[in-house]
């Protein structure tokens, strides 16, 4: 699980845009996967409907599908 939000309480929509760009989410998911040796299966955010979470998750899913296909070809 990857927690991707601004560390403020209570959560404020205005604090989250830098953390919810497609690039920020993808980079952090890759970093987490390298450190843990496992892919990220769940990304938790505040305000899922703001930012580029859906596009980032779609890209990460495509990467995993391609990796799985490469494994099955071997």
Secondary structure, 3 states (H helix, E strand, C coil): CEECCCCCCCCCHHHHHHHCCHHHHHHHHHHHHHHHCCCCCCEECCCCCCCCHHHHHHHHHHHHHHHHHHHHHC
